């Protein structure tokens, strides 16, 4: 079984600490032999500090914040239930009436005192007049949403065309405003909630959905897709979900005190495609909001996502080092980079932050000693000699090898430290990791 990583203050501190990569870099440089030239040390610093992918990742972690959405849907579409389903908790929330209209409210959702989700609720969108739309646009400017989420019950057909006609008009105004103000586009995600209510409604466990129910789900998506085309509404995706949960309490959870609600646990889980919706949200919003959402809803998923971003950034940095047409110099740079990557992945997974953890793992894998190390190093250096008759060609080969090698080490570290896979099993997967690295490197180049 993979390690279970729970969200906690300690986990949050761990995430914060990996953003101080320059501190660990200086520690690593101090560990290098004195014989390593200062020019090589400077190259390591410049390579990491100049990596744009790493800069974006660290900025996203440091500036993480609650996602902000405009939620569009009629009363009873299950918006609060949907948000509870995203986090697997019965969340406390507060609402504030926006100035100028009773139809637009801002809701803040909290978990253990932390603000974890914000949304503007535009229920009754079909009844919004020009003044109300102007108020909404003004609120968008203040709120700076990550996206728009249209939520409707999968079996609700009432006034659908009227709602979509209004949605189209409002989206056009919002998109024009966002484009002119923030120079970006705002994604629309359409959610068909309460798919469990489609016939046969008695089937509440997703693993028990039969062909009839699955066909009704697909038909519901197709109907909405056709209507979106008719009203010129473009969505990132139309997704059917069920946010059906039962809680271990008598009566309705809303009747309990806030402290009692926070203690509630799920007694029946009928959620359908909530993970897919989370992926959809994470992949289409600002990185700072995506990281925060991952950390609070799926800690282990967040750890893997962040680890994979480190892998891509360090692999790209290694490729740059490999391209340097100086035979026998890059080994002093690549090895420290690969040890640092391993150390960061181990630390994200809950290990102590020290060099021995990374070095012992790499040694056990045969990745920094013996024949494996000699083969990779020799291949890199010999390929650089091709620069004499074919300038640039040998360095390109070496850059590709450096990228794939670092990628393979990173993936092996994730498998060992996060997925809890044995060394022997990981060794059997190295060729597949290498193939992934080759494919990734080809995309990058």
BELCORWO-V962083 format. One record per pair of residues at least 24 apart in sequence whose C-alpha atoms are under 6 Angstrom apart, sorted by the first residue. I is the first residue (numbers start at 1). J is the second residue. D is the distance in Angstrom with one decimal. If there is no record, write none. Layout:
i->I j->J d->D
i->I j->J d->D
This chain:
i->2 j->419 d->4.6
i->2 j->420 d->5.5
i->5 j->299 d->5.8
i->5 j->300 d->5.3
i->7 j->299 d->5.9
i->19 j->58 d->5.3
i->47 j->317 d->6.0
i->53 j->313 d->5.4
i->54 j->313 d->5.5
i->60 j->287 d->5.4
i->60 j->288 d->4.1
i->63 j->288 d->5.7
i->64 j->288 d->4.1
i->64 j->289 d->5.6
i->64 j->292 d->5.3
i->65 j->288 d->6.0
i->65 j->289 d->5.1
i->65 j->292 d->5.7
i->66 j->116 d->4.8
i->66 j->117 d->5.1
i->66 j->289 d->5.6
i->67 j->117 d->5.4
i->67 j->289 d->4.9
i->68 j->118 d->4.8
i->68 j->119 d->5.5
i->68 j->145 d->4.8
i->68 j->146 d->5.4
i->69 j->119 d->4.7
i->69 j->145 d->5.1
i->69 j->146 d->5.7
i->69 j->147 d->5.2
i->69 j->148 d->5.5
i->70 j->119 d->5.3
i->70 j->120 d->4.7
i->70 j->148 d->4.7
i->71 j->120 d->5.9
i->71 j->121 d->5.1
i->71 j->148 d->6.0
i->71 j->149 d->4.9
i->71 j->150 d->5.9
i->72 j->122 d->5.3
i->72 j->150 d->4.7
i->73 j->123 d->5.3
i->73 j->150 d->6.0
i->73 j->151 d->5.0
i->73 j->152 d->5.8
i->74 j->123 d->4.9
i->74 j->124 d->5.9
i->77 j->152 d->5.0
i->77 j->153 d->5.2
i->82 j->243 d->5.3
i->85 j->243 d->5.2
i->87 j->297 d->4.8
i->126 j->163 d->5.0
i->126 j->166 d->5.1
i->146 j->285 d->5.5
i->147 j->186 d->5.2
i->147 j->187 d->4.9
i->147 j->188 d->6.0
i->148 j->188 d->4.7
i->149 j->188 d->5.7
i->149 j->189 d->4.9
i->149 j->190 d->5.8
i->150 j->190 d->4.7
i->150 j->191 d->6.0
i->151 j->191 d->4.8
i->152 j->192 d->5.3
i->152 j->193 d->5.8
i->153 j->192 d->5.5
i->153 j->193 d->4.7
i->153 j->194 d->5.6
i->154 j->192 d->4.8
i->154 j->193 d->5.6
i->154 j->194 d->6.0
i->154 j->195 d->5.5
i->168 j->233 d->5.9
i->188 j->235 d->4.8
i->188 j->236 d->5.8
i->189 j->235 d->5.6
i->189 j->236 d->5.6
i->189 j->237 d->5.7
i->190 j->238 d->4.7
i->191 j->238 d->6.0
i->191 j->239 d->5.2
i->191 j->240 d->5.8
i->192 j->240 d->4.5
i->193 j->241 d->5.1
i->193 j->242 d->5.6
i->194 j->242 d->4.6
i->195 j->241 d->5.7
i->195 j->242 d->5.1
i->196 j->242 d->5.7
i->204 j->270 d->5.7
i->205 j->270 d->5.1
i->206 j->272 d->5.8
i->241 j->272 d->5.0
i->241 j->273 d->5.3
i->242 j->271 d->5.0
i->242 j->272 d->4.7
i->243 j->271 d->4.9
i->244 j->270 d->5.0
i->244 j->271 d->5.6
i->245 j->269 d->5.1
i->245 j->270 d->5.7
i->307 j->345 d->5.8
i->311 j->407 d->5.9
i->311 j->410 d->5.5
i->315 j->403 d->4.6
i->315 j->406 d->5.2
i->315 j->407 d->5.5
i->318 j->402 d->5.5
i->318 j->403 d->5.6
i->319 j->399 d->4.3
i->319 j->402 d->5.2
i->319 j->403 d->4.7
i->322 j->398 d->5.1
i->322 j->399 d->4.0
i->322 j->402 d->5.5
i->323 j->395 d->4.6
i->323 j->396 d->5.8
i->323 j->399 d->4.7
i->325 j->395 d->5.8
i->327 j->381 d->5.3
i->327 j->384 d->6.0
i->328 j->381 d->5.9
i->342 j->413 d->5.9
i->346 j->417 d->5.6
i->349 j->417 d->6.0
i->349 j->418 d->5.5
i->404 j->437 d->4.6
i->404 j->438 d->5.7
i->407 j->437 d->5.5
i->408 j->433 d->5.2
i->408 j->434 d->5.4
